[in-house]
Amino acid sequence: MPKDVAIGGVHHQGFGAEVLARRESMIEAETLKSIATQLMTGTSVNVGGISTPVRRTSRQLLKTAAFSVDGHQYQAIEQNPEKPSRLGQLARSGRQVVQFKDAESNEFVAVVVDGEVTFYGVSKWQK
């Protein structure tokens, strides 16, 4: 059964969460909080002194921004409130929900909900 682990105020979910939680994260939780706030309230996202514009997706017009941390590419994406998922329900209720995707693997690595960061763990289907 997946476990939730909280270490240092950061939540980790899924199979292998204990290992992920003890490993140094590629992105600091405070950086993700800052990016999420900038995405939802501004027209650009500033990461490490580099500013990138906030754009809109072509279909749902969701806010999105591509950025780089330590040479690794990520994308911040506003949660689609029309999705039936738990995160979609939170977005529909007015909460600020931003998902973070690793551009190389095309997998979601974290979510920020109203300033609370949750890193996704390694699922049992991944090796």
Short mmCIF file of the C-alpha atoms (twelve columns), coordinates in Angstrom:
data_MODEL
# 
_entry.id   MODEL 
# 
loop_
_atom_site.group_PDB 
_atom_site.id 
_atom_site.type_symbol 
_atom_site.label_atom_id 
_atom_site.label_alt_id 
_atom_site.label_comp_id 
_atom_site.label_asym_id 
_atom_site.label_seq_id 
_atom_site.Cartn_x 
_atom_site.Cartn_y 
_atom_site.Cartn_z 
_atom_site.pdbx_PDB_model_num 
ATOM 1   C CA . MET A 1   0.000   0.000  0.000   1 
ATOM 2   C CA . PRO A 2   1.366   3.490  -0.839  1 
ATOM 3   C CA . LYS A 3   2.644   5.507  2.066   1 
ATOM 4   C CA . ASP A 4   2.596   9.210  2.792   1 
ATOM 5   C CA . VAL A 5   5.726   10.518 4.444   1 
ATOM 6   C CA . ALA A 6   6.301   14.052 5.724   1 
ATOM 7   C CA . ILE A 7   9.888   15.134 6.304   1 
ATOM 8   C CA . GLY A 8   10.820  18.738 6.897   1 
ATOM 9   C CA . GLY A 9   7.318   19.972 6.075   1 
ATOM 10  C CA . VAL A 10  7.355   18.367 2.630   1 
ATOM 11  C CA . HIS A 11  4.964   15.536 1.786   1 
ATOM 12  C CA . HIS A 12  6.017   12.520 -0.273  1 
ATOM 13  C CA . GLN A 13  3.467   10.024 -1.632  1 
ATOM 14  C CA . GLY A 14  3.459   6.593  -3.189  1 
ATOM 15  C CA . PHE A 15  5.506   3.448  -3.198  1 
ATOM 16  C CA . GLY A 16  9.114   4.170  -2.301  1 
ATOM 17  C CA . ALA A 17  8.117   7.421  -0.560  1 
ATOM 18  C CA . GLU A 18  10.467  6.779  2.357   1 
ATOM 19  C CA . VAL A 19  13.443  6.511  0.001   1 
ATOM 20  C CA . LEU A 20  12.391  9.578  -1.996  1 
ATOM 21  C CA . ALA A 21  11.809  11.588 1.173   1 
ATOM 22  C CA . ARG A 22  15.325  10.915 2.448   1 
ATOM 23  C CA . ARG A 23  16.926  11.704 -0.911  1 
ATOM 24  C CA . GLU A 24  17.856  15.274 -1.738  1 
ATOM 25  C CA . SER A 25  15.128  16.673 -4.005  1 
ATOM 26  C CA . MET A 26  16.116  18.068 -7.396  1 
ATOM 27  C CA . ILE A 27  13.928  21.095 -6.741  1 
ATOM 28  C CA . GLU A 28  13.620  22.764 -3.367  1 
ATOM 29  C CA . ALA A 29  10.100  22.969 -1.961  1 
ATOM 30  C CA . GLU A 30  10.446  26.743 -1.488  1 
ATOM 31  C CA . THR A 31  11.333  27.111 -5.182  1 
ATOM 32  C CA . LEU A 32  8.196   25.209 -6.181  1 
ATOM 33  C CA . LYS A 33  6.042   27.366 -3.890  1 
ATOM 34  C CA . SER A 34  7.511   30.505 -5.438  1 
ATOM 35  C CA . ILE A 35  6.997   29.262 -9.004  1 
ATOM 36  C CA . ALA A 36  3.387   28.250 -8.262  1 
ATOM 37  C CA . THR A 37  2.614   31.690 -6.826  1 
ATOM 38  C CA . GLN A 38  4.265   33.468 -9.767  1 
ATOM 39  C CA . LEU A 39  2.415   31.258 -12.267 1 
ATOM 40  C CA . MET A 40  -1.004  31.921 -10.756 1 
ATOM 41  C CA . THR A 41  -0.578  35.655 -10.102 1 
ATOM 42  C CA . GLY A 42  1.878   37.015 -12.654 1 
ATOM 43  C CA . THR A 43  2.780   37.166 -16.309 1 
ATOM 44  C CA . SER A 44  6.238   35.617 -15.905 1 
ATOM 45  C CA . VAL A 45  8.103   33.145 -13.705 1 
ATOM 46  C CA . ASN A 46  11.568  34.042 -12.412 1 
ATOM 47  C CA . VAL A 47  13.784  31.084 -11.447 1 
ATOM 48  C CA . GLY A 48  17.444  31.639 -10.609 1 
ATOM 49  C CA . GLY A 49  17.424  35.084 -12.188 1 
ATOM 50  C CA . ILE A 50  15.973  33.804 -15.476 1 
ATOM 51  C CA . SER A 51  12.502  35.007 -16.382 1 
ATOM 52  C CA . THR A 52  10.170  32.963 -18.589 1 
ATOM 53  C CA . PRO A 53  6.697   34.051 -19.709 1 
ATOM 54  C CA . VAL A 54  3.508   32.491 -18.396 1 
ATOM 55  C CA . ARG A 55  1.622   31.124 -21.386 1 
ATOM 56  C CA . ARG A 56  -1.808  29.566 -21.870 1 
ATOM 57  C CA . THR A 57  -2.443  26.052 -23.198 1 
ATOM 58  C CA . SER A 58  -4.261  25.959 -26.526 1 
ATOM 59  C CA . ARG A 59  -7.309  23.954 -25.452 1 
ATOM 60  C CA . GLN A 60  -8.274  24.708 -21.856 1 
ATOM 61  C CA . LEU A 61  -6.328  27.995 -21.654 1 
ATOM 62  C CA . LEU A 62  -4.574  26.817 -18.483 1 
ATOM 63  C CA . LYS A 63  -1.526  28.749 -17.298 1 
ATOM 64  C CA . THR A 64  1.821   27.082 -17.932 1 
ATOM 65  C CA . ALA A 65  5.514   27.982 -17.786 1 
ATOM 66  C CA . ALA A 66  8.661   26.074 -18.739 1 
ATOM 67  C CA . PHE A 67  11.713  26.608 -16.553 1 
ATOM 68  C CA . SER A 68  15.100  25.116 -15.754 1 
ATOM 69  C CA . VAL A 69  16.683  24.200 -12.405 1 
ATOM 70  C CA . ASP A 70  20.332  23.086 -12.394 1 
ATOM 71  C CA . GLY A 71  20.158  22.425 -16.143 1 
ATOM 72  C CA . HIS A 72  17.076  20.201 -15.840 1 
ATOM 73  C CA . GLN A 73  13.878  21.251 -17.643 1 
ATOM 74  C CA . TYR A 74  10.488  21.343 -15.893 1 
ATOM 75  C CA . GLN A 75  7.027   22.645 -16.669 1 
ATOM 76  C CA . ALA A 76  4.559   24.188 -14.217 1 
ATOM 77  C CA . ILE A 77  0.928   23.669 -15.212 1 
ATOM 78  C CA . GLU A 78  -2.240  25.055 -13.654 1 
ATOM 79  C CA . GLN A 79  -4.602  22.207 -12.663 1 
ATOM 80  C CA . ASN A 80  -7.577  21.730 -14.979 1 
ATOM 81  C CA . PRO A 81  -10.656 22.332 -12.784 1 
ATOM 82  C CA . GLU A 82  -12.824 20.279 -15.160 1 
ATOM 83  C CA . LYS A 83  -10.995 17.046 -14.316 1 
ATOM 84  C CA . PRO A 84  -12.916 14.712 -11.986 1 
ATOM 85  C CA . SER A 85  -9.800  13.989 -9.887  1 
ATOM 86  C CA . ARG A 86  -9.250  15.151 -6.316  1 
ATOM 87  C CA . LEU A 87  -6.928  17.911 -7.585  1 
ATOM 88  C CA . GLY A 88  -9.566  18.964 -10.123 1 
ATOM 89  C CA . GLN A 89  -12.118 19.200 -7.310  1 
ATOM 90  C CA . LEU A 90  -9.723  21.364 -5.287  1 
ATOM 91  C CA . ALA A 91  -9.186  23.661 -8.297  1 
ATOM 92  C CA . ARG A 92  -12.966 23.915 -8.831  1 
ATOM 93  C CA . SER A 93  -13.420 24.929 -5.204  1 
ATOM 94  C CA . GLY A 94  -11.080 27.898 -5.706  1 
ATOM 95  C CA . ARG A 95  -7.825  26.452 -4.385  1 
ATOM 96  C CA . GLN A 96  -4.608  27.255 -6.278  1 
ATOM 97  C CA . VAL A 97  -3.316  23.956 -7.691  1 
ATOM 98  C CA . VAL A 98  -0.142  23.772 -9.792  1 
ATOM 99  C CA . GLN A 99  1.353   20.509 -11.078 1 
ATOM 100 C CA . PHE A 100 5.064   20.184 -11.935 1 
ATOM 101 C CA . LYS A 101 6.236   17.944 -14.762 1 
ATOM 102 C CA . ASP A 102 9.750   16.741 -15.571 1 
ATOM 103 C CA . ALA A 103 10.170  17.661 -19.242 1 
ATOM 104 C CA . GLU A 104 12.605  14.827 -19.980 1 
ATOM 105 C CA . SER A 105 10.554  11.951 -18.544 1 
ATOM 106 C CA . ASN A 106 7.180   13.670 -19.100 1 
ATOM 107 C CA . GLU A 107 6.137   12.594 -15.577 1 
ATOM 108 C CA . PHE A 108 4.594   14.721 -12.871 1 
ATOM 109 C CA . VAL A 109 7.038   15.121 -9.981  1 
ATOM 110 C CA . ALA A 110 5.177   17.393 -7.557  1 
ATOM 111 C CA . VAL A 111 2.061   19.441 -6.886  1 
ATOM 112 C CA . VAL A 112 1.558   22.658 -4.929  1 
ATOM 113 C CA . VAL A 113 -1.876  23.259 -3.416  1 
ATOM 114 C CA . ASP A 114 -2.238  26.685 -1.777  1 
ATOM 115 C CA . GLY A 115 1.480   26.742 -0.949  1 
ATOM 116 C CA . GLU A 116 1.720   23.155 0.348   1 
ATOM 117 C CA . VAL A 117 4.188   21.038 -1.645  1 
ATOM 118 C CA . THR A 118 3.748   17.313 -2.254  1 
ATOM 119 C CA . PHE A 119 6.436   15.396 -4.134  1 
ATOM 120 C CA . TYR A 120 5.222   12.305 -5.958  1 
ATOM 121 C CA . GLY A 121 6.966   9.055  -5.084  1 
ATOM 122 C CA . VAL A 122 8.056   6.139  -7.187  1 
ATOM 123 C CA . SER A 123 5.096   3.928  -8.098  1 
ATOM 124 C CA . LYS A 124 5.179   0.153  -7.877  1 
ATOM 125 C CA . TRP A 125 4.950   0.048  -11.693 1 
ATOM 126 C CA . GLN A 126 8.222   1.916  -12.183 1 
ATOM 127 C CA . LYS A 127 11.667  0.398  -11.813 1 
# 
